[in-house]
Amino acid sequence: MEKDSFSPCGIICSDCEWYKGEKEPHCPGCTAVEGKPFWGSCLTYACAKEHGVEHCGLCDEFPCKEFMERFDPSEGPANSLMRAGLLAYRVKHGEEAAVEVLRKAEDYIPPEH
């Protein structure tokens, strides 16, 4: 199984439709394209590089206002909250554990009342 690939902002690239090749153009991930995916330049990637960190969760300023205000418009502000939590968990427990906790959250079905 291919190792999950994280972006600096907390997205798991290997879950992305463009990364997986399900949508065109194919994207090899933010790190591979140095923060310049097909849609333009990623401000979050540039910021992480400027701060000399692999991902935002390792930054002394995390979570900053800029991070919290950058989210997928189709998902809304909850997107940045989820990624912030995932990055904090990743820092403390590692990448594999972060992927595992995200998978559990994605698969969760609330009980009926």
Steps between C-alpha positions, in 0.01 A plus 500: 500500500626847412598720795259784564639834387431812706500859385641772729145621577377165631326358195579137431592527133448131438127554575467772235324426171764695305787322676342159436446588132121485522484860378714687251750650512690250715674655801807328651449683833601839639848397602578351158394821322649727769167659585400577142215260417297534181267757657777751590742573782420375849546769764504241777784304338697823452443598864617160631813525285561857619476379861731206426252227599380186323138575589299763683464290815875541562489881479540704819211723385256211438207530485525850361221719368615447141478120535153517653377729221626274219254223426335323212205726408293193419545378861503826695687601818454156659761384247777704666385388846523134396843547342629688808393215724651242269831689483516532880429128533764425233766694693430313822430149367654478150372474145370143517292572811365821343384309192341235722305755707382677183382170350302423816336844485413458131349155562305602811124452484314669786249287689135560426301660781 
